[in-house]
Amino acid sequence: MSNEQTPPPADSPQEQAPPSGAKRTAGDPLRGSRTSGIWVAVLALVVVVILLAVFILQNTQTAEVRFLGWTGTAPVSATLLIAAAGGALLVAAAGALRILQLRRRVKRERKRA
């Protein structure tokens, strides 16, 4: 017996399957679609909402909040969520400004060319 393996025939499924890093073609039944992308996003959102509900239910203690002379009490979960939302807005604003800056630069470079 020989240790050499014979190559599979040309019609074998091994040769027809795209490599793992290859882009799938339109005829590929396993390619991603817009519907599958939305389905994944909905599942991710459901997981986030469940985790958020657990967070809120576990952090019902009140905390004193002071901001620009305003003083009040609020649940710890609400305080943290508002702070996180504010941080997310700051990041989104910085990202949007950077995108605008890059678009202007590209437009300027196209006019020069």
N, C-alpha and C positions, 0 to 999 in steps of 0.2 A: 504494500500500500504506500502511496505517495503522500507526503505532507502538503503538497501543493493543492490549492483550491482552484477549481475551474471557475472562470468568470460566469456570472449569471447570464442567461439568454437576454437578448435585446428587449424582449417583450415583458420582462419581469417587472414587478411593481417597484423594485429598488431603484431602477434607473428612471422610472417615470416620476417619482416623488421629487419635488424640488428640495434643494438643500435647506437646512434649518434657517439659515440667514437670508435665503432668497425671497424676493418679493413674489407674492402669489398673483396669478393671472386672473383675468375676469372669468374664465371658465372654471376656475377652481371652486368646488362647492364649499370648501372650508375657509374661503377668504372672508375677511371682516367686512361687515356691511354697516350702514348707518344705523339700522335697527339694532344690530348686536352691540354697537357702541353705546347707543342710548340705554339698552338693557344693562350693560355693565355700569353705566353712570347711575342709573336708578338703584341698582343693588348697592353701590358704594354710598349713595345718599341715604338709603335705609339704614345701613350700618352706622353712619355718622349720626343720624337722628337717634338711633337706639343708644349709642354711647353718650350723646348729649343728654338724653333723658335720664340715664343713670347718673351722670355727673350732677345734674340739677337736683335730683332726688336725694343724693348723698351729701350735698352741700347747702343745707337750708339754714344754717346758722346766719345770724345777722352780723354785719360789720359796719363800722362807722366809716363814711367816705367823705373826704374833704377835697374839693377841687375849685380853685379860683375863688375862694371865699364862700363857696356853697358847702354846707355841711348837712349830711343826712345819713340815714341808715338804709341798708339794702342787703338782701341775701348775698352770701359770698359767691354763689354761682352766678348770679346776675352781674355782680361787680366784675368778676373775671371775664365773663362773656362779653360785656361791654368794652372792657379794656382790650380784649383780643380782637373784637370787631374794629375798634379804633386803630389798632396796629395794622390790621389787614388793609384798612382804607389808606393809611399812610404808605404802605408798600405798593398798593395798586396805583396811587397817585404818582409815586416815584417811577414806577414802571411805565405808566402812560406818558409821563414827561420824557423819559428816555426814548420811547418809541417815536414820539413826535420829533425829537432831536435827530434821530437816525433817518427818519423819513425826509426831513428837510435837507439833511446832508446828501442823501441819495438824489433828491430832486435837483439840488445845486450841481452835483457832479454830472448829472445827465444833461443839464443845460450847457455846461462847459464842453461836453463831448460833441 
